[in-house]
Amino acid sequence: MNTDFENEFNSLVVKTAELITGDTSPEMIEKIKIWAFFNHVHKSLPNLTSHWNQTHPEGKAEVRSIFEEIRALNQSLQAKNQEQK
């Protein structure tokens, strides 16, 4: 892959992590990638994610944990931004 594209795309992922969670740590960036991918697949191919969830219950629990963490961080960030207004 083109390294310029990779750098540009990675900066998009970092900015997404910052805007959604306020956290740009490498761990959060990986969680955002998982969150975005799974969210897209779930909306585009719901039968695939349903099957995967049934055959990989531990993975399902981990994805759920990531979704809950991102949601909590987003809600906290939104509340903080509302206080600043």
MARSE-25297 format. One line per field, with one value per residue: x, y, z of N, C-alpha, C, CB in turn; residue in three letters. Coordinates in steps of 0.001 Angstrom, whole numbers, plus 500000, padded with zeros to 6 digits. Glycine has a CB too. Example, Ala and Ser with C-alpha at 12.3 -4.5 7.8 and 13.67 -1.06 7.14 Angstrom:
% residues 2
n.X = [513190|512850]
n.Y = [494310|497750]
n.Z = [507800|507080]
ca.X = [512300|513670]
ca.Y = [495500|498940]
ca.Z = [507800|507140]
c.X = [513200|512900]
c.Y = [496700|500030]
c.Z = [507800|507870]
cb.X = [511308|514084]
cb.Y = [495527|499402]
cb.Z = [509046|505725]
aa = [ALA|SER]
This chain:
% residues 85
n.X = [500833|500356|502453|501971|499198|498561|499539|497916|495392|495671|495892|493304|491935|493015|492075|489351|489172|489898|487793|485565|486111|487986|490442|493569|495299|497425|496137|493422|493030|493204|490933|488967|489218|488325|485733|484612|484837|483372|480889|480201|480133|478135|475901|475867|476046|474246|473594|476028|477461|475766|476013|478764|478801|477404|479104|481435|481468|483142|484542|482394|481659|483915|483839|481445|482179|484096|482440|480762|482624|483543|481139|480619|482854|482385|479946|480760|482632|480938|479307|481213|481920|479495|479367|481334|480226]
n.Y = [498820|502296|504429|507111|507254|505479|506910|509200|508016|506880|509213|510122|508160|508603|511214|510670|509028|510920|512829|511281|510003|511486|510490|509576|507472|504681|502241|503000|503851|501428|500214|501906|501319|498633|499042|500690|499029|496708|497852|498773|496329|495019|496573|496333|493599|491932|489241|487941|489031|488179|485394|485195|486187|484140|481962|482788|483538|484688|486595|488170|489216|490757|492633|493883|495026|496867|498536|499549|500902|502887|504242|505222|506897|508725|509871|511071|512899|514505|515593|517051|518899|520261|521529|523410|525276]
n.Z = [500000|499485|501223|501805|501631|503724|505949|505801|506111|508645|510138|509884|511342|513881|514378|514382|516657|518574|518358|518998|521448|522852|523356|522197|522357|521436|522044|522196|519586|518200|519269|518238|515528|515529|516520|514490|512220|512990|513501|510942|509474|510887|510243|507459|506838|508587|509167|509062|511269|513273|513091|513656|516272|517568|517238|518387|521327|523306|521878|521100|523577|524120|522022|522673|525104|524198|522627|524654|526246|524460|524006|526603|527003|524945|525754|528124|527118|525560|527577|528995|527022|526809|529274|528982|527352]
ca.X = [500000|501051|502692|501293|497801|498508|499706|496711|494283|495915|495556|491843|491538|493405|491133|488077|489293|489893|486467|484558|486422|488931|491629|494280|496327|497445|495115|492110|492976|492860|489531|488150|489230|487433|484386|484147|484693|482264|479673|479898|479748|476843|474849|475877|475881|473834|473633|477419|477809|474956|476672|480036|478494|476999|480230|482555|480879|484151|484771|481201|481754|484979|483321|480451|482938|484679|481340|480321|483675|483521|479912|480794|483809|481723|478969|481537|483192|479829|478918|482290|481792|478299|479711|482203|479449]
ca.Y = [500000|503575|504909|508399|506936|504899|508007|510030|507258|506783|510498|510141|507300|509311|512321|510051|508636|512146|513448|510406|509621|512390|509690|509180|506482|503573|501260|503515|503858|500058|499992|502648|500529|497490|499592|501151|497877|495854|498630|498748|494969|494724|497255|495875|492144|491545|487791|487562|489341|487311|484082|485324|486319|482829|481027|483377|484287|485490|487745|489009|489931|491760|493702|494615|495824|497989|499445|500220|501837|504022|504999|505938|507982|509724|510585|511907|513990|515397|516315|518010|519965|521037|522359|524493|526258]
ca.Z = [500000|499424|502591|501987|501933|505070|506909|505755|506683|510085|510761|509947|512464|515110|514565|514753|518062|519375|518353|519606|522828|523497|523662|520978|522678|520472|522412|521801|518125|517801|519633|517278|514291|515751|516647|513176|511328|513422|513310|509509|509081|511520|509479|506068|506780|509943|509356|509326|512658|514130|513083|514359|517696|518080|517232|519136|522445|523993|521009|521202|524853|523988|521160|523466|526066|523453|522288|525879|526647|523538|524279|527873|526781|524113|526581|529038|526329|525208|528795|529255|526023|527142|530430|528538|526577]
c.X = [500882|501214|502069|499832|497670|498616|498468|495528|494445|495605|494044|491342|491861|492425|489762|488090|489224|488494|485417|484828|487290|490253|492286|495420|496300|496373|493727|491965|492625|491401|488595|488102|488279|485992|483823|483912|483481|480933|479249|479421|478384|475693|474742|475550|475456|473863|475043|477789|477000|475596|477981|479814|478137|478177|481435|482028|481892|484462|483611|481262|482812|484518|482307|481138|483549|483600|480888|481345|483657|482284|480061|481757|483187|480723|479670|482116|482107|479388|479951|482199|480580|478575|480538|481445|478783]
c.Y = [501248|504131|506272|508175|506391|505987|508886|509319|507136|508095|510667|509318|507982|510441|511790|509658|509859|512745|512602|510167|510625|511721|509260|508208|505365|502516|501729|503541|502465|499746|500703|501895|499344|497965|499970|499975|497041|496566|498601|497362|494621|495367|496712|494395|491613|490038|487303|487846|488492|485927|484137|485414|484975|481873|481524|484192|485147|486749|488717|489844|491033|492932|494539|495535|497059|499013|500230|501247|503085|504873|505826|507113|509095|510536|511528|513120|514992|516225|517390|519188|520842|521983|523569|525564|527267]
c.Z = [500000|500842|502843|502348|503350|506130|506966|506403|508195|510790|510850|511135|513791|515397|514969|516223|518970|519477|519066|521084|523579|523814|522354|521270|521631|520768|521977|520290|517610|518126|518667|515950|514404|515786|515278|512234|511713|513218|511839|509070|509658|510746|508056|505924|508146|510191|509663|510777|513627|514229|513869|515864|518312|518186|518029|520317|523210|523189|521066|522478|524780|523123|521929|524474|525394|523110|523522|526351|525763|523779|525555|527709|525947|524917|527553|528310|525942|526412|529127|528285|526298|528309|530016|527767|527464]
cb.X = [499050|500280|504181|501404|497244|499631|500925|496371|494193|497363|496178|491240|492248|494849|491022|487791|490609|490855|486027|484508|487104|488334|491262|494826|496112|498819|495136|491892|494324|493787|489267|488708|490657|487790|484392|485164|485959|482432|479882|481135|480804|476835|475116|477220|477194|472451|473098|478373|477583|473510|476940|480803|477348|475928|480651|483426|480224|485436|484996|479915|482087|486249|482676|479510|484043|485374|480152|480065|485055|483561|478704|481311|485071|481026|478086|482666|483881|478641|478760|483671|481693|477125|480474|483317|478403]
cb.Y = [499995|504581|504977|509264|505920|503864|508854|510400|505864|506379|511668|509604|505925|509869|513165|508817|507873|513172|513703|509076|508299|512943|508446|510412|505900|502916|501005|504916|504333|499045|500471|504082|500036|496751|500817|502125|497012|495450|500083|499162|493944|495218|498760|496150|491458|492058|487082|488313|490828|487200|483614|486556|487308|482224|480754|484273|483324|484668|487293|488142|488951|491125|493116|493632|494970|497486|498657|499194|501157|503539|504046|504980|507452|509057|509589|511089|513442|514587|515336|517322|519371|520099|521536|523943|525568]
cb.Z = [501212|498520|502868|500710|500920|505259|506545|504307|506039|510351|509969|508633|512379|514993|513278|513871|518298|518776|516933|518874|522830|524757|524535|520267|524112|520469|523930|522370|517528|518501|521064|517072|513972|517065|517575|512557|511358|514899|513785|508694|509550|512980|509439|505452|506318|510210|508116|508381|512949|513586|511631|513861|517904|517188|515816|518210|523404|524223|519577|521180|525998|523385|519876|524197|526715|522160|521692|526985|526580|522076|524401|528965|526092|522936|527354|529684|525072|524663|529985|529137|524618|527484|531467|527681|525734]
aa = [MET|ASN|THR|ASP|PHE|GLU|ASN|GLU|PHE|ASN|SER|LEU|VAL|VAL|LYS|THR|ALA|GLU|LEU|ILE|THR|GLY|ASP|THR|SER|PRO|GLU|MET|ILE|GLU|LYS|ILE|LYS|ILE|TRP|ALA|PHE|PHE|ASN|HIS|VAL|HIS|LYS|SER|LEU|PRO|ASN|LEU|THR|SER|HIS|TRP|ASN|GLN|THR|HIS|PRO|GLU|GLY|LYS|ALA|GLU|VAL|ARG|SER|ILE|PHE|GLU|GLU|ILE|ARG|ALA|LEU|ASN|GLN|SER|LEU|GLN|ALA|LYS|ASN|GLN|GLU|GLN|LYS]
